[in-house]
Amino acid sequence: MDKLNENIEKVIKAHFEEPDKTLKEIFEEFTEGLSEEEKAVFYKNIRKIVN
């Protein structure tokens, strides 16, 4: 779970540091190598943050 939270923080930082990238590109970059279950948790956490 810590790795997922760490990745979420990295996504947020990347979005502000690399404004030329879309969020989709950033999300794909940070979910590479994650299992489907880990990806689902990652996106669920992102949705919670956004809402």
C-alpha positions in Angstrom: 0.0 0.0 0.0 2.9 2.4 0.7 4.1 1.9 -2.8 0.7 3.0 -4.2 0.6 6.1 -2.0 4.2 6.9 -3.0 3.2 6.6 -6.7 0.1 8.8 -6.2 2.4 11.5 -4.7 4.7 11.1 -7.7 1.8 11.5 -10.1 0.7 14.7 -8.5 4.3 16.1 -8.6 4.8 15.0 -12.2 1.6 16.7 -13.3 2.8 20.1 -12.0 6.5 19.6 -13.0 5.7 18.3 -16.5 2.6 20.2 -17.6 3.1 19.1 -21.3 2.2 15.5 -20.3 -1.5 14.6 -20.0 -2.7 12.9 -16.9 -3.4 9.8 -18.9 0.3 9.6 -19.9 1.4 10.2 -16.3 -1.0 7.6 -14.9 0.2 5.0 -17.5 3.8 5.8 -16.6 3.2 5.2 -12.9 1.1 2.1 -13.2 3.5 0.2 -15.4 4.5 -3.0 -13.7 1.6 -3.0 -11.3 -0.8 -6.0 -11.2 -4.4 -5.4 -12.2 -5.3 -5.4 -8.6 -2.7 -2.8 -7.7 -3.8 -0.7 -10.7 -7.4 -0.9 -9.5 -6.4 0.3 -6.0 -4.3 3.1 -7.5 -7.1 4.4 -9.6 -9.6 4.1 -6.7 -7.3 6.2 -4.5 -7.0 8.8 -7.3 -10.8 9.0 -7.6 -11.0 9.5 -3.8 -8.5 12.4 -4.0 -10.3 14.0 -6.9 -13.7 13.7 -5.3 
